[in-house]
Amino acid sequence: MWVTALNRNLDSVTVPRTMSKLLTLSAGRRSKWVVLAVWFAALLAIVALGLPAKYTEAEQNESTSFLPGDAESTAALEITKRLQGAESAPTVVVYQRDGGLTAADRATIGQDLEALNAATGRFANTTPFQGPEVSPDGTTALVTNVLRATGESDDILEPVEDYRAVVEGGDGLQAAVGGPAGASADAIEIFTSINGTLLLAAGGLVFVLLILIYRSPFFLWFPLLAVIVAELAARGAGYGLTELGITVNGQTSSIASVLVLGAGTDYALLLVSRYREELRRHEDKHEAMALALRRAGPAIVASGLTVAVALLSLSLAKVNGTSGMGPVAALSVFIAMVAMLTFLPALLTVVGRRPFWPFVPHFGDRGADETHGPWRRLGDRVGRAPRRVAVGTTVLLGVLALGLLNYSNGLTTANSFRGEVESVQAQELIAQAFPSGQSAPTDIVVRDPSQVDAVVAAASQVAGVAGVSPEPVAGDDQAVQLAALLRFDPYSTQAFDVIAPLREAVRGVAPGALVGGPTAVEYDLRDASAYDTLLLIPIALAIVAVILVVLLRSLLAPALLIATVVLSFLAAMGVGAVVFDVVFGFPGSDPSFPLFAFIFLVALGVDYNIFLMARVREEVQRHGTREGMKRGLAVTGGVITSAGVVLAGTFATLGVLPLVFLTEIGFVVAFGVLLDTLVVRSILVPALVLDIGPKVWWPSRLAREDGGGEAPPPSEPASDALRQPARAA
């Protein structure tokens, strides 16, 4: 009984007439001008208010800003901020000479110390430099001070830049500025510069691809203009989200920009391909655009909402940086979709046919029958032995997924940069003569001052702890802050492994004691990232499944599509794990990497399956499952492949940025999109549908009737918005 009821409900799903009117609003003779006026007014307001620049300034790139509210390091940070008057970041200036510091070196250090203290006088949030502290072997000296965080990136970046201008070394004396303040400054500097680099690289690549796809030196400027409009609007809206308390960092804004550029260009390709075909059938450009929007619009809306809702699931993450990416990325994709369904069609309706030159679509022109092109021939080949093709393709993807045996989560703050970074160099110099944790001590907060001696004794016995300051760094009547020096690089996995036993040891003698500091912060972030991955992957799958069930009015087909996308994700991750290690020599991946890769690949992979299967279902209603699958593949193959190449290219441009995490995300998503576009959507999905037959639509009516076998009427050609690249031009 429940199957019958579900069958009726699924088969009754239709596109509301109101949606149809909204979709065609931009094609009206008068309304197109209203749409353009609204967009330009909004853009003028965004630019006049300087919202894109404010959005960049609102980025929070310090790791502490991403801490979950329930993390122990968060509680410790709140107490240490109270004890010290503000959140602090030590600066460590290291001097090192092989064979020992000379008298001249010590004189240089003394001169630098005077200059450094003169530099601190220009900033209200710094303390005087102390030192030098010379290592027992006499090769290394440290000079330190503290920067108090104000929430403004420049209050960390500018002092560190001044310190580095003073500290030069030379003639065998190595010198570098590091510590938590130096590491924060390096991260801020990289993040503030990546947006321009990324947009230049991605925009240049898309420019070249669109020339090849549209085959016109003029037409490509209109989709590009629409993407620029969407990007400005997305950055303006992103600033509004930061004002609501959403945490945004440089990685978030970079990925959001790639999504706007990639998804926006994809949606433009899908719409323009249909619009060009309708221009051959209708003399009136307004009528042609209205039909293009009416027929291609629902698939674009379904695709955009699927990606946006899947991305929005990141909002449930514990890590603030991850949860912040959810609404920012979702809103960016949504704005890109709206721009391509409103601003772009209104603009194209105004300019008419001429920008398509030299291949202008004239009324009455006849294009090639796209149901008999190369993609149809591929469908025929798959149809000769669909089960064998499905099994073979599945085995191939499974073999690629075996690369996950090489996967490592060894990426940390210390090794997350591609290339030389001064704070990392400083840490390496410190580790040669001092306990590695000297540059970033681990905080121990003791709530009861009478328990300090017991905590010092217990912490000192933990393997990996070089020593604990017996004198409190800061204190009041309620709490005392101690400094534990770890034997390992404070941003290494070995140091992270010390945090849990250290917490257990200090709580054994002081139940209310807390362990925080830079190492504990990253430990808690990694732990929360692992939790987010386990929580959000099933939620994202459930969201995508519901959308596919509503769109395809089936239960079996969505299950198959999701299974193929997950298999594609595992294959891409397997290839990525091998490439990162063998080819790039990266130390591993960030614990949050699988989650981000999964969300992007599943959302985008299902995206292309929506374009394919929505068209296939329409063809099945006329020609039956076997013929409908082949015709759907034939008319969608070219343009989806073009869209996949564009999206893969935009994500690949993340590789130009000097961060390992973004390079890895760019590679895996680009490879995964191409794998999904060229193998999963073109071969595996058709093979499964052709092998299973009409039952793939269970429990809808198509599972029993398998289409009516009716030929489309003359006024409704069997072509669709999704065309080959030659027709997308």
N, C-alpha and C positions, 0 to 999 in steps of 0.2 A: 504493500500500500504506500509506504513512504517513497518507494522508487517512482511509482506513478505520479504522486504529488510533486516530487522533485522534477520529474520529466516535464509536467505541465508548466511549472514555474520557470524552468530554464528556457523552454521553447517560447515562452511569452515575453522574454526580454527583448525590447526594441529600443531604438534610439528615439528619445522624446522629440516631439515637433519643436518644442521650445529650444532644445539644443541645436536643432537644425537651423533655426532662425538666428541664433547667436553665432553659429559658425559662419553663416553667410553675411553677417553684418558688414564685414569689411569690403564686400564686393558690391555694395549698393552705390548707385550713381551719386547720391548725396552723402550717404553715411560713411563712405570711404574718407571723405574730407574731415568728417567729425572724428573718426578714428585717428587719423594722422594728427589732427589738432590736439587731441587729448595726449597722445604720446609725446609730441614736441613740447607741450606745456609742462608735462611731468619731467621731461629731460632738462628743460630750462631751470625748473625749480631745483632739481638734484644738483646740477652744476653750480647754480647760483649760491646754493647753501654749502657747497664744498663737501658734499656727503662722501664721495669716493675717497678723498684725502682723509677725512675724519675716520672712515672705515679702516684705512691702513693704520692710522695712529692709534686706533682702539685695540689693535692686536696685542695679545698677551703671550709672549714667547718664553717666559720663565716657566720651568717645569713645575714649580710650586703652584702656579695658577691652575694646573690641571688636576690637582689632588681631589680625590673623592672626599666628601664631607665626613664620612665615617672612618677614614683612614687614621691609624695611630699617629702617623707623621703630621697629619693635619692638626690633631689635638696638641701635639708637641709644639708645632709651629705657633699656634695661638698663644701658648704660654711663653715661649721664648720671645715672641714679639712684645709681650707685656713686660717681660723682664728687661729687655734691651731698649724698650721705647718704640721699636719698629722692627719689621722684618729686615734682617741684615744679610749681607753677602761679603765674606772676607775676600780681600785682594791679596794675592801672594806674588811678590816679585822675587824671582830666583836668579842667582848668579852662580855659575859653575865653571871651573877650570880643571881639566885633567891634570893630575899631579899636585894639585893644591893651589889655593888662592895666594897670590903674591901681595907684597906690600902695596904695589901700584893698584892692584885689584881692590884692595880694601879702601884705598884712597878714592878710587872711582865710586865705590859703593857709598862712601860717606858723602861725596859730592851729589850723587844721585838722590840720596836720602834728603838732603836739603832742598833739591829741586822738586822732589815729589811732594814734600810738605808744603812748598810754595804753591804747587798745583792744587793741593787739597783746599787751600784757602779760597779758591774760586768757587767751591761747591759747598752748599750748606748741609749736604747729606753725607759728608765723609768725616772720618776720624784721622788724626795724624798717624803717619807711618811709624812703626816700632821696629827695632832691630839694629843691626843685623843679628840673626841667629845662625851661627856657623855649625856645620855638621861635625861630628866627631873626627872624621877623616880629613877635615880641613879643605875639602874640595868645593863645598857648596855653602852658600849663605842665603838666608831668606829675610825679606823685609815685608812686613804685613800691615794692612789697615783694614777698615771695615766700611762698606757702603751701606747706608740705610735706604731700603727700597721706599719709593714714594708712589709707585704705580705708574710712573712715566718712564718709558724705555730710555729716553735721552739722559735721565739722571743716573743711569748705569753706563750707557755707551760713551757719553762725553768724558767723564772722569777717566775711564779706562783708556780711551784714545789719548788723553793728555799724558797719562802715565807711560804709555808705550812710546810717546814722542820723546820722553826723557830718557828712558832705559834703552840703551843701544848695545852695550857690550863691545866686542871687537877685539882683534889682536889675540885670539885664543880664548878670550873671556866670553862665555855664552850667557845671555840674559834674556829673560822672557817674563811677561806678565800673565799670570794665570789665577788659579783659585776659582771659587764659585762666581765671583764678579767677572773675572776674565772669560769664563765659559759662557756666562749669560750675555756678555757683550758680543762675543763671537756669534752666538745664536741669533741675537737681535740684528746684527749687521747683515748676516746672510738672509734672514727672513725679510728684512726691509728692502732687499735688492732683488729678490727672486721674481716678484710680480712682473716687473718690466722685462726682465730677461725671458720669462716664460711666455708672456703675451707676444713678444717679438718673434720668438722661435715658432710658437704654435700658429700665430697669424700668418707668418711667412709660408709655413708648410701648407696650411689650408688654402692660401692664395694660389699656390702652384696646383694643388689638387683640384680646386674648383675650375681653373682654366682648362685642365685636362677633361674634367667631367662635363662642364657646360659648353666647351668648345667655342667660347665667345670672349673677346677681350673686354666687353662692356657689361654683360649680364651679371658676372660674378660679383660686381660691386654692390648690387642690391641685397643679396643675401649677407654679404659682409657687413653692410651698413646695419642690417637688422640685428646681426650678432653683436655689433658694437653697442647698439641701442639697448639690447638685452643685458649686456655686461654692465653698462652704466646703471641701468635700473636695478640690477641684482646687487651691485655694490652699495647703492643708496639704501636698498632694503636691508642689506647686511648690516649697515651702520645702525639702522633702527633696531635690529635684533641685539646688537651689542648694548644699546641703551636699555634693553629689557633684561640685561644681565647674562646674555649668552656669551660664553667664553669662545673667542676666536683667535687662532694663531696663524702664522704665515702658511703652514701646511694647509689649513682649512681654506684660506682664501685662494691659494694656488689651485687646489683641486676643484674648488667651486668655479674658478675661471675656466679651467679645462672642460668641466661639464657644460658650461654655458656655450663655449665655442664648439665642442664636439656635438652635443645633443642638438643645439640650435641649428648647426649646419646640416645635421641628419634630417631634422624635421623640414628644413627648407628644401632639401633634395626631394623628399617624398611629396611635398606639396607642388613644387615646380614641375616635377615630371608629369603629374596629373594635369596641371594647368596647361602645359604645352600640348598635351594630347587633346584637351578640350578646345583649344584654340584652332585646331584643325577641323573640328566638327561644328564649331559655332562661330559665327562672324562677330557677334557681340562679345567683347572682352569681359564685360560684367557678368554675362550669363556663363561664360567659360569659367571664370574664377568661382562663381557661386557653385557650379557643379563640382569643381575641383575641391572646394572646401567641404561640400556636403558628402563627397565620397571618400576623400582622403582624411578629412578632419577627425572622424570618430576613431580611426586607428591611431592617429597622432595623439589625440587626447588620452586614449587608453594607455598608450606607450608612456607618455609623459607622466601620467598619474601613477603608473606602476613604478617607474624609476623614483619619482618624488616620494611616494609613500614608503618604498623600501628604504630610501635614504633617511626618511624621517624616523624610522625605527631606531636609528643610532641615538636619538634623543634619550632613550632609556638607559644609556650606558652610565656606569659609575664614574668613569674618567671624564672630567669636565671637557677636556679637549675633544674627545670622541663625541660626547653628547652635544657639544657646540657645533660640530660638523653636521649633525643631523638636520636641524632646521635651516642652517645656512645653505647646505648643498641642495636640500629639497626645494627651498624657495628659489634658488638659482635655476634649477631645472624647470620649475613651474613657470617662472618668468620667461625663460627661453621658449617654452612651448607657446605661451600666450603671445609673445612677440611674433613668432612665426605663423600664428593663426590670425593675427590682427594687423600688426604694423606691416609685415612683408606683403600680404595679399593686397592691402590698401595701396601700398607703394607700387606694386606691379600693375594693379588696375589703372593707376594714374598714367604710368609710362607706356602701357600697351605692349605691342609686339616688337617694336624696333630694337630694343636692347638685346634681343636674341641674335642679332646679326653676327655672323653671316648666315646662320641657319634659322631664318625667321619662319615660324609656323604660320602658314596662310590657311585661310578657310578653304576647305575642299581638298587640301593635301592628303595623301594617303600614306601612312607609315607602314612599315613591315608588320606582318602578323606576328606578334610577339609570343604567341602560343606555339610557334614552330621555330624558335631560335635555339641558341646553344644550351640554354637552361632547360628547354624542353627535351633536348637530346640527352642531357644528363639524367633527367627524370625517367626517360625511357630505359636508359641503361640500368639505373637502380631498380626499375620495375621488373627487369628480367629475372632477377634473383634477389628480392628484397631482404629475405631472411639472412642469406649469406652476407650481403652487404652490411646489414645491421650488426651481425655478430662480429664481422671483421673490423668494422669501425669501432665497436665497443672494446674489442681486444686491444686495438691500437691506442685508444685513449687510456685504457687501463695500464698499458705498458708505460706510457708517458707519466702516469700518476705515480709509478714506482719511484720516480725521482724524489718523492717526499721522504724517502728513507734517508736522504742527505740533508733534510731540513734542519736548520739550527736557529735558535732564538738568541744568538749571542750578540746582537746589535745593542749597544748601549750609548749613553751620551758621549763617552770618551772616544768611540770609534764610529760615530754616526756621520762624520764629515768626510767628503771626498777631497783629498788634498791636504796641504799643510795648514794647521790652525794653531795659533800661538798658545792658546790655553792648553792644548794637548801637548805641545812641545814643553811647556813649563812643567806639566805633570810628569813627563818622562824624566826631566832633569831632577826633579825633587825625589823621584823614586830611586835614583841611583845612590842617594846618600842619607835619606830620611825614611821613616815609615811612609809608605805611599799615601796613607790617609792624612798626612800632615797638612796637605793643601785644603782639605775639606773635612774637618773633624765631624764625627757623629755626635749629635746632641743626646745627652741623657738628662731628662727632667725628673727630679726627685721632689715630690710634693711635700714630704716631711723631712725637714733639715736634719733631724736626729738619725735618719737612715742613710746619710751620705756616705759615711765610712764603710758601711756594709755593702752599699751599691758599688763603691769603688773597688772593693776587694772582690766582689762577685764578677763584675765586668772584666776585671783584669785577668781572670782565670779563663775567659772564653777564648777558644782557639781563633786566631785571626786578629785579636786585639793586641796592639803593641803596648798600649798603656792608657791610663785614664788620669786626667788632670786631678790631683788630690785637692786642689784649691778650686772653689766654685768660680766659674766664669762670670756669672751674674746671679743675684739672688734677692729675695725679700723674705718676709715672714712666712709666706705660703709655699714657695718653691725654690729649688736650687738647680742651676744648669751646670752640667759637667761636660767635658769634652773628651771623647774616646777617640784615640788614633788607631786606625786599622792598618794592618800590615800590607793591605792590597790597595791597588788603585781604587779610589772611592767610587768610581763609576764603572767598575768591572763586575762580572758575574761572580767572581770569587768574593768580592766585598758584599754583594747582595746576599750571598749564602751565610754571612756572619750575622745578619740582622735578626733572623728568627731565634737562633740560640742566645744572642745577646739579650733580646727582649725576655726570653724565658728565664735567663739568669738573674736579671735585675728585678724582675717581678717576683722571683722566688724569695728575695729578701725585702722587697719594697713593693707590695701589690699595686700601688698607685703610680709607680714609675712609668715613664714613657720614653721611647727611643725614637728620635727624629733626626733631622739633618739631611744633607744632600743624598747620601747613600740610602737612607731609609725612605726618602721621598721616591726615589726611582724604584726601590723594591716594592713599595706600595702601589706605584703606578703599574708595574709589570703584573702584580697580583690582580689588580682591578681589571687590567686588560684581558687577562685570561678568563676572568669571570664574565666580562662583557661578551667575549667570543662565544662562550657556552650558552649565554642567555639570548643573544640577539640573532644568531644564525637561525634557530628554529622560528623565532618571531618573524624574521624577514621571509622565510620560506612560506609561513602561513599566510602572510599578507599577499605575497605574489600568487599563491594558490587560489585565494578567494577571488582576486581580480581575474585570473584566467578562467575560473569556473563561470563567472558572470559573463565574460566576453565570449567564450567558446560554447557555453551552455552544455557543458559536459564535465564529467568527473575523470574519466580515463585519460582523455587527451591532455588536460593540465598536468596530471600525474606523470605522464610520459615526458612532457616538455620540461618539467622541473627536474626529473631524473637526468635528462640529457644535459641540462645546464650545469647541474652539480657535478656530473662526470667531467664535463668540459673544464669546470673550475679546478677539480683535482688534477687533471692533466696539465693545465697551465701552471699550477703551483709546483707540480713535480718538475716540469721543465725549468721553471724559475729557480728552484732550489739548486739544481745542478749548475745552471748558468751563473748564478750568484757566486757559487763556490769555485768552480773550475775556470770560468772565463773572466769574471770580474774580480775574483779574489776577495769578496766581501766577507766580513767576520760572521755574518748571519743576518737574521731579520729581527725586527722589533716584535714583541709579543702581540701588538695590536695589528700586525700586518695581515694575518689570515682573515681577520674580521673585515678590514677595509677591502681587501681583495675580493672576498666573498660577496660583500654588498654590491660592489661595483660590477663584478662579473655576472652575478645572478640577475641583478636588475637590468643590466644592458643586454645580457644574453636572452632573457625573456622578452626584452624589448623587440629584438629582431624576430623572435618566434611569434610575437603578436602580429607584426606586419605580415608574416608569412601565413599563419594559420587563420587570421581573420579573413584574408583573401581566399584561402583554400576552402573555408566553410561556405563562403558565398558561391564559389564554383561548384562545390559538392551539391548544393541545393539545385543546381541546374544540370549537372553532368554525372553525378555519382562520385563516390569516394576515390576510386582509382583515377579516373580522368580528371576529377577536380583537383587532386593532389598535384598531378603533373602540370595542369594549367596554372594553378596557383604558384608553383615553383617557377614556371616559365615567365610569368609576368612580373614576379617580384624579384627574381634572382639578380638582375643587373643592378637595380637601384639600391637594394639592400647591401650588396657587395660594395658598391661605391660608398654607401653610408658607413659601412664597417671599416673600410680603408681610411676614411676621414677621421672617424672616432679613434681608431687605433693610432693614427698619426698624431693626433692631438695629445693623447696620453703618452705616447713615446717621447714627446718633447719634454716631459718631466725629467728625462735623463740628462738634460743640459744643466740641471740645477745641482749644486754641490752637496746635496744631502743624500745619503745612501737610501734612506726610507723612501723618498720620493722617486729616486731612480728605480728602486725595486717595484714600487707600485706602478710606475709608468711602464716598465717592461712586462710585468705579469698581465696587467689589464690590456695592453696593446696586443700581446701574443694571444691572450685568451679571447679577445674580441675577434681577431682574425681566425682563430681556431673554431670559434663558434659560428662565424659567418661562412667560412669556406668548407668546413667539415660537418659540424653538427646540424646547422640549419639547412645546408645544401644536400647532405647525403644521409646522415643518420636519421633525422626526423622524417624525411620522405620515405626512407626504407621501412621505418617502424609503422608509419601510417599505411603504406602499401601492403605490408605483411599482415597487419591486424585487420585491415579492411573497415567496413562500416561500423564494427563494434567499437572503434576508437572514439566514436561520438556518444557512447553510452553515458547516461541513460536517456539522452534526448531522442526525439523522433527520428533524426537522421540515422540512428543506429539500426532502425527497423526498415525505414523507407529508402535510405541511401539516395536521396535526391529524386527529383522528378524527371530528370533527363530532358528538360526543356531547353531549347536554344534561346539565348537572350534576344529580346525584341530589337529591331533595328535602332530604336532610339536609345537603347542601353547596350552599347558594345561590351564585349566580354573583357576588354582591357580594364586596367585599374590604375590607381595613383602610383602604384609601385612598378617602375619600368627599368629597362636595361639602361646602362650608362649612356648609350647613344641617344636613347629617348629622353633621359633625364636632362640632356643638354638643352 
